[in-house]
Amino acid sequence: MDLPQSSAPTLRLVQATENEMIESSTLGSTSWKGPLDTNGYLGREAHLRNQELTRDGGITYWILVDTAAAPNPDGSRTILASCETIGKRALIALPGAAVRETICHGIGSVHCNQKHRGRGFGRRMMVELANLLDTWQQKAGERADFSDFYARLGWETYPSKHIALPPKSSHEQAVGFPKAAILTPEDIGGLCSTDEADLRSELAKSIIAGSDVRVALIPDAATMRWHHAREEYLTKVLLGRCPTSKGAMSKTADGRRVWCIWTRTFGASQEQNVLNILRLSIEGESNFSQPALSGATDNFHRHSQQSQVKALAAVLQAAQVEAFDWSMSSVQSWNPSPLALLAARHLEPSAEIVERCDESLPSLRWHGKPVPDNAKVDWISNEKFAWC
């Protein structure tokens, strides 16, 4: 078939019909199905679009089409490229203004039909999408959207780092930490509400103390449950069982709760099977407010916040045991805070920051009025829960 140039004025990014959504998911399955077959992948996508986060317009499926082309015999349009956007609650803190809630669109499942690659359709789709998202599902005001690395098209790339810990059996656990209790699905809602309140409080303080713009996706229960719905579908299909543990919680010496919420991620190979920490939290404290480590001499025993570090180590160790029980290759925590890094090094002295260079590279695009002069946009709490 004759295809237009990627610069053709007749190209448009439009919402997919139900049948076109299934077709674009089928085409994209070659890139995104992981250990599933195509039918399993389509089943997973149907399951995920029926969650609290995504139902009732929470997710939108987009396709790039040529509006001048005749429809196919079945009435469908030829899909040149496709993607999806998921609306997520977010907070923006501007100098001299109150913390404001907005919607941040996460961009995922970006795919170009294999038959049409090398013609610039993927790039054209992202240009069209950037323009659409200026107003899509938005009220007036500033906001941001995030994706997986489109720096050349207006998205700014942010740090993409993680720490990895090996799985360990319960018999290999280190001693000297407070007890860690396992979190169940019923625990998630209350902890996420506490986490959101702490995040709002810390962002409000940052407005007074600094001149930079701060953006944070809200680690709410709907987001966590979407990740858990994903893992539950996969574990049921692949392993015939469903996990009930969703994280771990411990306490500091002064009674503050410290918790992590996790999810099991399954890839096409065993190495890609990872227990991901979605969110790591200390009650009453946000990660970005923690002091930086002073250097190689800074260690667990000399640190002034030893109690927090012990509690963090306790929940990370619980994650190691969970990873062992589910045959995961590692435990990973994205963009760890200074205290989380210290806790990881107490469990594994060789633990180091790993910087990802060619995958899962978070990028942010600012919409609305330009940021104030000389201000930078800080992406706060850029952890795995934000991924889609």
DAFENVEN-V562596 format. One record per helix or strand of 2 or more residues. SS is the DSSP state (h for helix, s for strand). FROM is the first residue (numbers start at 1). TO is the last residue. If there is no record, write none. Layout:
BEGIN
<<SS,FROM,TO> <SS,FROM,TO>>
END
This chain:
BEGIN
<<s,11,15> <h,18,32> <h,38,48> <s,59,66> <s,81,93> <s,100,112> <h,114,116> <h,121,132> <s,143,147> <h,151,153> <s,156,157> <s,161,165> <h,170,172> <s,181,183> <h,185,209> <s,213,217> <h,221,239> <s,247,251> <s,257,265> <h,270,272> <s,274,282> <h,287,289> <h,300,302> <h,306,325> <s,330,334> <h,338,347> <s,354,355> <s,363,367> <s,377,380> <h,384,386>>
END
